[in-house]
Amino acid sequence: MSEAVPRLRAVESFPVEHEGRSCIALRDPGGYTDAIVLLHGPLLEIVSLFDGEHTVADIQAAVMRRHGQLLERRQIEHVAEALDEQGFLDSPAFADRRRRHQTDRGRSRQARRSRRWFAA
């Protein structure tokens, strides 16, 4: 089995100040999640490598080269899992989320049409 290569979805990123720290905020303009994620420092560096090309081992090696410090594999996986749970990674979990979202939108449109039909 091949190693996972986390890929951040095409989400909006913008700078913010939070509790006196400069951060990058991520938000989903597609509306698949209402969550906003704040990234700063080492976390921002890790997530910047979630490009679908770097494995967890590659990310560990990059952090080691830049900072001379070994980041535990589990720490990187935890960041990826947290982002995936919120719908920020391009993954099978996101594909399910998108299907549910599209199904719910279709039902909502259908319900609005039905109300208009009966209200006329």
C-alpha positions in Angstrom: 0.0 0.0 0.0 1.4 3.4 -0.9 1.8 6.1 1.7 -0.8 8.9 1.9 0.0 12.2 0.3 -2.3 14.8 1.9 -3.6 17.4 -0.5 -5.2 20.6 0.6 -8.3 21.5 -1.4 -8.5 24.8 -3.4 -9.6 26.9 -0.5 -9.3 30.6 0.2 -6.4 31.8 2.3 -5.9 35.2 3.8 -3.8 36.8 6.5 -5.3 37.6 9.9 -4.1 38.7 13.4 -5.3 36.4 16.2 -4.4 36.9 19.8 -1.5 39.1 18.8 -0.1 36.5 16.3 0.0 36.7 12.5 -1.8 33.8 11.0 -3.1 32.5 7.7 -6.8 31.7 7.8 -8.3 29.1 5.5 -11.9 29.1 4.5 -14.0 27.2 2.0 -15.6 29.5 -0.6 -17.5 26.5 -2.0 -19.5 26.2 1.2 -18.7 22.5 1.9 -17.6 23.5 5.4 -18.3 26.5 7.6 -15.1 26.0 9.5 -12.2 28.5 9.4 -8.8 27.2 10.2 -6.0 29.4 11.5 -2.4 28.4 10.7 0.8 29.9 12.0 4.5 29.1 12.4 5.3 25.5 12.1 1.8 24.4 11.4 1.6 26.7 8.4 4.9 25.2 7.1 3.5 21.7 7.5 0.2 22.4 5.8 2.0 24.3 2.9 3.4 20.9 2.0 0.0 19.2 1.8 0.1 19.5 -2.0 -0.6 15.9 -3.0 3.1 15.4 -3.9 4.7 15.2 -0.5 4.3 12.1 1.7 4.4 12.3 5.5 8.0 11.1 5.3 8.8 13.9 2.8 7.2 16.5 5.2 9.3 15.1 8.1 12.4 15.4 6.0 11.6 19.0 4.9 11.1 20.1 8.5 14.3 18.3 9.6 16.3 20.1 6.8 14.9 23.5 7.6 14.9 23.3 11.4 17.2 20.4 12.4 14.3 18.9 14.4 12.5 15.6 13.8 8.7 16.0 13.7 6.9 12.8 14.7 5.0 11.2 11.9 1.9 11.0 14.2 1.9 14.8 14.6 1.7 15.4 10.8 -0.9 12.7 10.5 -2.9 14.4 13.3 -2.9 17.7 11.4 -4.0 16.0 8.2 -6.8 14.1 10.0 -8.0 17.3 11.7 -8.1 19.2 8.4 -9.8 16.2 6.7 -12.5 16.1 9.4 -13.3 19.8 8.7 -13.4 19.2 4.9 -10.2 21.0 3.9 -8.4 18.0 2.3 -9.1 16.6 -1.1 -9.8 13.0 0.1 -12.4 10.3 0.0 -14.0 11.8 3.1 -14.4 15.1 1.2 -15.8 13.3 -1.8 -18.5 11.9 0.5 -19.1 15.4 2.0 -19.5 16.9 -1.4 -22.0 14.2 -2.5 -24.1 14.8 0.7 -23.9 18.5 0.2 -25.0 18.3 -3.4 -27.8 15.8 -2.5 -29.0 18.2 0.3 -28.9 21.2 -2.1 -30.9 19.2 -4.7 -33.5 18.3 -2.1 -33.7 21.9 -0.9 -34.3 23.1 -4.5 -36.9 20.4 -5.0 -38.7 21.4 -1.8 -38.7 25.1 -2.8 -40.2 24.2 -6.2 -42.9 22.1 -4.5 -43.8 25.0 -2.2 -44.1 27.3 -5.1 -46.3 24.9 -7.0 -48.7 24.4 -4.0 -48.6 28.1 -3.1 -49.7 29.3 -6.5 
